[in-house]
Structures are given as structure tokens and as C-alpha cells.
Amino acid sequence: MQKVYTKIETIVGNVVTVRANGVRLGDLALVGDSYATVIKLDKDIVSLQVFAGAQGVGTSETVKFLDRPMMVSFSDHLLGRIFDGAGVPRDKGPALTENMIPIGGPSFNPSKRIVPKNMIRTGIPMIDVFNTLVESQKLPIFSISGEPYNDLLARIALQAEVDVIVLGGMGLKYDDYLAFRDALEKGGAMSHTVMFVHTASDPIVECTLVPDLSLAVAEQFALAGKKVLVLLTDMTNFADAQKEMAITMEQVPSNRGYPGDLYSCLASRYEKAVAIEGAGSITILGVTTMPGDDVTHPVPDNTGYITEGQYYLKNGHIEPFGSLSRLKQNVNGKTRDDHRSLMDAMIRIYAQYKEALEKKSMGFFMTEWDEKLLKYGEMFESRLMDLSVNIPLEAALDLGWEILAECFEPNETGLKTSLIKERWPKKEAVE
């Protein structure tokens, strides 16, 4: 039985309080015609965050508790649709009300998980070759404002070999939202994509709901046997929304004002990544912007303890040194016999190129080997690291061999003789 109250005790910002009993944290309510969610309980004093804001709400406004948490519709009709952070259609399509499922549930039963063993191809060499994305993995993309991280996510959405894409946007500029929508529509990926988008002008509480909406839907698709890739941007905006909510609830702040349960807030979302025995999988890529490029900031710092590596996006490139996919060894030994050896050799030589570059900038004498390293580094950055490069894994591996052959003699690469005999590019005879 729904509980209805007609007296609001206080209104502070977008939070209203009412005296009520039998109410649970996270329950949904209607304050007048606006949805609200229960964010704090203190005996019979219930605090509710009003989604659309409390402007125009009076103390005599009706508050109706719906006795259920936030829910979202699930069906194949979600594909191709765009919703806001409250699950309301943004695309002017019909509202979906069938098969409603709760959001924010527990992560999947660990005993039913299986070891990640399948690669997700993206067509991006710095991912596929050097830090392979593995099905059911959870990885952040560490970046700073101004880097093309949303462009990278859009490209991954277009090219990743998965069944379903779920895109969750938090605090997006409206232009970024339109860019995602247009890119997916023009690329033909919208038909297998669901978008939940919170823009910077939307109510702050909706920002905190986007990951839960995205992951609840992803879990249902995975249980139906689908390979699902969840793309979240920006998790720092999500954490900032949690921070603002915590301040509203008068919680004792932790590091830099973030709530003390920030780790749990992030972990409970990332831990939804899973490969399910006899069904599908959920893989999560979440952009985490680092204020001031500070990796010790609470959001990237906590994220690093939860996830299985990270991609560093700097200067328009996925950095080969800071980036790490801890599960890549589960798959890149099964792709092609030269994958792991070539990957190791190219990164080792690229590290030497960085040293040669530093020598050159300081005016030291450059040896013939240094000149070879400089040529290699420039080719590596332009032909493999550049985010505009779009080739399959096998073509990227072949390109790697070609770059090595253009810059070095076979015995200078440190690769096994047997592998060189098999893979070293044959020079065409000159007539």
C-alpha cells in the first residue's frame, strides 16, 4: 500500500524532508508530479532528493512513496533507444514500461563466474596488439580534460566485436551527447546500442543513476547470452555527484571532500563485469578524468585498486608505458604465435627510442643506433600509436614486422631466430 503525506517538514536546495514510517533507503517517491528518491533515514525523518529540483515545491505538497526502488524496462525494444538518467526517453520515442527490473542490485555470484579467455577486437592497434581488451574485463581510461576520450569511446562502440553496446554518459556536454548519437547512427551501430545520457544541465541525482541503469540492462542482456560492452563516461562526474549528494546528507567528508564510501560506490559498479557460465558477458570501459593530471586524486586512486589495469590517454595517444591490461596474457598467446614476442620487442625498442630522444634534446652525440631508434620511434607513433589507425589485429602485427624491418637488421631486434625466419618481411628483388 502506497503511503501519501501532505506535510513537508523542510526544503533545503533540492532535498525535502517528511516524517514517515516503513520507508527504505533508495525507495522512489512522487513529490507533487516530480520523482524523488530516498537518500537518508533518521528514525522517522525521511530525506528525499527531488530529481527535477525543489523549485516551486511548497510545504503542503503531496509526497507519495511508491514502495519500490528505481526500475528500468528491459526488452529488445531498448536497442536503438536513448534515455536520460531517470530512464525517460530522450529520443522522442515511446516510453517503455514492460518487464520492469530494479537497478543497483548486487554483483553476480562469484561461483558462477568463469575465467576471462576471449579477446574483444577493437581495430585499435594500441589496444589489440599491446594491451588487449579481454571479455568480462573492467578497465578505466585515465585521461584529462581536452583529450579525445569520448571520440575513443565512440570508435570502440563502432568497432568492438560485441553483441550489445550500453553507453552511459554522466555530466556530458550537450555537444558530446550529440556527437555520440550522430557517430553511432552514421556508423550503423545504433541498432545494437542502448544509451543512458545525463547532461551537465540535468538533475544531479540522475548522474548517480546512469551506471546502475546501464549495468542493470547489461546484466539482463548478458543473461540472455549476449556479449555486452558497457562504456561509461565520465566516472569522475559520477563521483562528484556522489560527493554533492553526501554533502547534502551532511555526511562527514573524507579525502578532498569525497564520501568515505567512494571506494564501495565505484567497486559496486565495476564489479558487475562478469563472464557467465552458459550465458554471455559484461565488459566495462569507464573514462576517469584526472583533475590536474593527478593520478593520486581520490577517483583514479580508488579506481586503480578495483580494476584490472588501465589505459592512459595522453597527447592524443594511448600511452604504451602507463597502460596495462592485466588479463592480456590470457588471450594474446592464442591470437597468433608471434603476438607476445613482437609486442614485447616493439615496446622494449620504443623505450630505447625515448632515451635516444632525450639524448638528442640535450645535444649529445648521436650514434648510428640512436638514428635507427629515432626513425623507429617516429614510424611507431605515426603508424601504430595514432588513434586514427584502424586495422585488424593480424594486419597490425604484420605492420609491426614491417616497421622493424625498415629500421633494423634482424639480429638487432632481440627476437628469436626461428620467429624471424618465419615472419621477417622478404625484401623484393630489385631488377
Secondary structure, DSSP 8 states (H G I E B T S, - for coil): --EEE----EEETTEEEEE-SS--TTEEEEETTEEEEEEEEETTEEEEEETT-STT--TT--EEEEEEE-EEE-SGGGTT-EE-TTS-BSSS-----SSEEESS-----GGGB-----B---S-HHHHTTS--BTT-EEEEEE-TTS-HHHHHHHHHHH---SEEEEEEEEE-HHHHHHHHHHHHHTT-GGGEEEEEEETTS-HHHHHHHHHHHHHHHHHHHHTT-EEEEEEE-HHHHHHHHHHHHHHTT----GGG--TTHHHHHHHHHTT-EEBTTS-EEEEEEEEE-GGG-TTSHHHHHHHHHSSEEEEEETTEE-TTT-EETTGGGTHHHH-TTHHHHHHHHHHHHHHHHHHHHHHHTT----HHHHHHHHHHHHHIIIIIBTT----HHHHHHHHHHHHHHHS-GGGS---HHHHHHHS-------
